[in-house]
Amino acid sequence: MKTIIISVLLDKRIENAPEIQEIFTNHGSIIKVRLGIHDIIREGNQGLILLIADNDNNKAEELIKDLKAYPDAKISTMTV
């Protein structure tokens, strides 16, 4: 099994959370762990989400592509 760690730094967290959640729901079968940290900057409106996902059949690549298409999200990945 291939595993990938994905970090999502989300600007305008309160406004954008429903759309990002929809992306996560659409790819829920490959997401094994999700950790959300909101207001990472004091008095800010950013959120940091860490995902651990299976990358069998490159399905995580589809998730990453969908996340990168979202304008207020900055995506980083690490394969383990």
C-alpha positions as CSV (number, residue, x, y, z in Angstrom):
1,M,0.0,0.0,0.0
2,K,1.3,3.5,-0.9
3,T,0.6,6.2,1.6
4,I,0.7,10.0,1.1
5,I,0.4,12.8,3.6
6,I,-1.4,15.9,2.4
7,S,-1.4,19.3,4.1
8,V,-4.1,21.8,3.2
9,L,-3.6,25.4,4.4
10,L,-7.0,27.0,3.9
11,D,-7.5,30.8,3.7
12,K,-10.9,32.2,4.6
13,R,-11.6,29.0,6.5
14,I,-15.1,29.9,7.7
15,E,-16.3,30.7,4.2
16,N,-14.5,27.9,2.4
17,A,-15.0,25.0,4.7
18,P,-18.2,23.6,3.1
19,E,-16.6,23.3,-0.4
20,I,-13.4,21.7,1.0
21,Q,-15.5,19.3,3.0
22,E,-17.3,18.3,-0.2
23,I,-14.0,17.4,-1.8
24,F,-13.0,15.3,1.2
25,T,-16.4,13.6,1.1
26,N,-16.0,12.8,-2.6
27,H,-12.6,11.1,-1.8
28,G,-13.5,9.7,1.6
29,S,-12.8,6.1,0.7
30,I,-9.0,6.8,0.5
31,I,-8.7,9.2,3.5
32,K,-7.5,7.2,6.6
33,V,-6.7,10.1,9.0
34,R,-7.9,13.7,9.0
35,L,-6.7,16.3,11.6
36,G,-8.1,19.8,11.4
37,I,-6.5,22.8,13.3
38,H,-8.4,26.0,13.0
39,D,-7.2,29.5,13.6
40,I,-3.5,28.6,13.3
41,I,-2.7,32.3,13.4
42,R,-4.1,34.2,16.3
43,E,-7.1,36.2,15.3
44,G,-6.8,34.7,11.8
45,N,-9.2,32.9,9.5
46,Q,-7.0,30.1,8.3
47,G,-7.2,26.4,8.9
48,L,-4.7,23.7,8.6
49,I,-5.9,20.2,7.6
50,L,-3.6,17.2,7.6
51,L,-4.7,14.0,5.7
52,I,-3.2,10.6,5.5
53,A,-4.5,8.8,2.4
54,D,-4.0,5.6,0.5
55,N,-2.5,6.2,-2.9
56,D,-3.2,2.8,-4.4
57,N,-4.1,3.2,-8.1
58,N,-3.0,6.9,-7.8
59,K,-6.4,7.8,-6.3
60,A,-4.8,10.3,-4.0
61,E,-3.5,12.1,-7.0
62,E,-7.1,12.8,-8.0
63,L,-7.8,14.2,-4.5
64,I,-4.7,16.4,-4.7
65,K,-5.7,17.6,-8.2
66,D,-9.2,18.6,-6.8
67,L,-7.6,20.4,-3.8
68,K,-5.1,22.2,-5.9
69,A,-7.9,23.5,-8.2
70,Y,-9.4,25.3,-5.1
71,P,-8.1,28.9,-5.1
72,D,-7.9,29.5,-1.4
73,A,-6.1,26.2,-0.6
74,K,-2.3,25.7,-0.5
75,I,-1.4,22.0,-0.8
76,S,1.8,20.2,0.2
77,T,2.4,16.5,0.0
78,M,4.8,13.9,1.2
79,T,4.9,10.3,0.1
80,V,5.9,7.7,2.8
